[in-house]
């Protein structure tokens, strides 16, 4: 894992980065702290709003925005916020836009096109003991199916991806719930005013942030 | 490549996956789970952690689906007063 969004070993006084002090030599912050910073939340909120606006603008006048489109927009925004540094995020991005390279640039991280087969995967004989249990193997396989793009990974990589994915999903749920609650509170509380100040919530939200 | 492997020898360099690495990764995963808040220091079996993780991921994905439905419904209605829009703006910043 190469560059990480909000970490720097030489500037200890960055506000709102990681909650654990003094980890200069760690290559990447653990998933809990990485996905729970205020910066990440704001970043994802913005991306989410952008994606939702784009989805809504793309929708035809007679149709309404489908929930699947919203989910795809939210997932893509989440993968972008991950900056393509994890396999699951790359799987989401590649899955949506197999031809659009500029999406990779937009993510801003170090994304390398690497082949699907990994070179030098160690053979099964060197597995640690716990991985040889049948139950563990089955559950690892189940996990590999749940995390996007992680079906054939070796156990250690899969566990890392899963940890990152869980933390990212938590951010996604938090953000979407906050947005949904805010929108519903705003629409329910006041009576509808058709002619006067009809304002597009997404436009204001996007301008404001 | 396979001739370098020896079953009795275990080193901790990056090309080989050791027991400790797996254990550490599993415990990292365990800390992320909601169940971790009730049993913080007790170590659970790897298969249990994996099971809980699968269930948790599935729950989270289900929540995302539900929230997507909510948001999709709300995006359809664009009528809103400017006061309400200001609320949203402040909440998003």
Contacts between the chains, C-beta under 8 A, distances in Angstrom:
chain1	res1	chain2	res2	distance
A	30	B	28	6.5
A	31	B	28	7.6
A	31	B	32	6.3
A	32	B	31	7.0
A	32	B	32	6.2
A	42	B	93	7.6
A	45	B	92	5.4
A	46	B	92	7.8
A	49	B	92	6.7
A	52	B	71	6.8
A	52	B	75	6.4
A	55	B	75	7.8
A	56	B	75	5.2
A	64	B	72	7.1
A	64	B	75	8.0
A	64	B	76	4.5
A	65	B	72	4.8
A	65	B	75	4.7
A	65	B	76	6.2
A	66	B	72	5.9
A	67	B	65	7.0
A	67	B	68	4.4
A	67	B	69	4.1
A	67	B	71	7.7
A	67	B	72	4.3
A	68	B	68	7.3
A	69	B	72	7.2
A	70	B	68	4.0
A	70	B	69	7.7
A	70	B	71	5.0
A	70	B	72	4.6
A	70	B	75	7.3
A	71	B	64	6.1
A	71	B	65	6.1
A	71	B	68	4.0
A	74	B	64	6.5
A	74	B	67	8.0
A	74	B	68	6.4
A	75	B	64	7.8
A	120	B	1	6.4
A	120	B	15	7.2
A	122	B	5	7.1
A	122	B	15	6.9
A	122	B	16	6.3
A	122	B	17	6.8
A	123	B	1	7.8
A	123	B	2	5.4
A	123	B	5	6.6
A	125	B	2	7.8
A	125	B	5	5.9
A	125	B	7	6.4
A	126	B	5	5.3
A	126	B	7	7.7
A	126	B	16	6.0
A	126	B	17	7.1
A	127	B	17	7.3
A	128	B	17	6.6
A	128	B	18	6.1
A	128	B	19	3.7
A	128	B	21	7.9
A	128	B	22	5.2
A	129	B	19	6.2
A	130	B	19	6.9
A	130	B	22	6.1
A	130	B	23	7.3
A	130	B	26	8.0
A	130	B	46	5.1
A	131	B	22	6.4
A	133	B	46	7.9
A	133	B	47	6.7
A	135	B	47	4.3
A	136	B	46	5.4
A	136	B	47	4.9
A	136	B	50	6.6
A	139	B	47	5.5
A	139	B	50	3.7
A	139	B	51	5.6
A	139	B	54	6.5
A	140	B	50	6.3
A	142	B	50	7.6
A	142	B	54	5.1
A	143	B	50	5.9
A	143	B	53	6.2
A	143	B	54	5.5
A	143	B	57	7.6
A	146	B	54	6.0
A	146	B	57	4.9
A	146	B	58	6.6
A	146	B	61	7.7
A	147	B	57	7.1
A	154	B	17	6.9
A	155	B	17	7.0
A	155	B	22	6.5
A	156	B	17	4.9
A	156	B	21	5.9
A	156	B	22	6.2
A	156	B	25	5.9
A	159	B	22	7.3
A	159	B	25	3.9
A	159	B	26	6.5
A	159	B	28	7.7
A	159	B	29	5.9
A	160	B	25	6.2
A	162	B	29	6.2
A	162	B	53	5.9
A	162	B	57	7.4
A	163	B	25	7.3
A	163	B	28	5.5
A	163	B	29	5.0
A	163	B	32	5.8
A	165	B	57	7.0
A	166	B	29	7.4
A	166	B	32	5.0
A	166	B	33	7.6
A	166	B	53	6.7
A	166	B	56	6.4
A	166	B	57	6.2
A	166	B	60	7.2
A	167	B	32	6.1
A	169	B	57	6.7
A	169	B	60	4.1
A	169	B	61	7.0
A	169	B	64	7.1
A	170	B	60	6.7
A	172	B	60	7.7
A	172	B	64	5.9
A	173	B	60	5.8
A	173	B	63	5.0
A	173	B	64	6.1
A	173	B	67	6.9
A	176	B	64	6.7
A	176	B	67	4.1
A	176	B	68	7.4
A	176	B	71	6.5
A	177	B	63	7.9
A	177	B	67	5.9
A	178	B	91	6.7
A	179	B	71	6.7
A	179	B	92	7.4
A	180	B	67	5.6
A	180	B	70	4.6
A	180	B	71	5.4
A	180	B	74	6.8
A	182	B	87	6.6
A	182	B	88	5.0
A	182	B	91	4.5
A	182	B	92	7.4
A	183	B	71	7.4
A	183	B	74	4.7
A	183	B	88	6.5
A	184	B	70	7.4
A	184	B	74	6.4
A	185	B	87	7.2
A	186	B	80	6.2
A	186	B	84	3.5
A	186	B	85	7.2
A	186	B	87	5.3
A	186	B	88	5.8
A	187	B	74	6.8
A	187	B	77	6.4
A	187	B	79	7.9
A	187	B	80	6.3
A	187	B	84	6.9
A	189	B	84	7.2
A	190	B	81	5.4
A	190	B	83	7.0
A	190	B	84	5.9
A	192	B	79	5.3
A	193	B	79	7.2
A	193	B	81	5.7
A	194	B	79	6.5
A	196	B	81	7.8
A	197	B	81	5.1
A	197	B	82	4.8
A	198	B	78	7.0
A	198	B	79	5.2
A	198	B	80	7.0
A	199	B	80	5.1
A	199	B	81	6.8
A	199	B	82	5.2
A	199	B	84	7.9
A	199	B	85	4.7
A	200	B	78	5.3
A	200	B	80	7.6
A	201	B	78	6.9
A	201	B	80	5.3
A	201	B	84	7.7
A	201	B	85	5.8
A	201	B	88	5.8
A	202	B	75	7.3
A	204	B	82	7.8
A	204	B	85	3.9
A	204	B	86	7.6
A	204	B	88	6.6
A	204	B	89	5.6
A	205	B	85	7.5
A	205	B	88	5.2
A	205	B	89	5.9
A	205	B	92	5.4
A	207	B	89	7.8
A	208	B	88	7.8
A	208	B	89	3.3
A	208	B	90	7.7
A	208	B	92	6.6
A	208	B	93	6.3
A	209	B	89	7.1
A	209	B	92	4.9
A	209	B	93	5.3
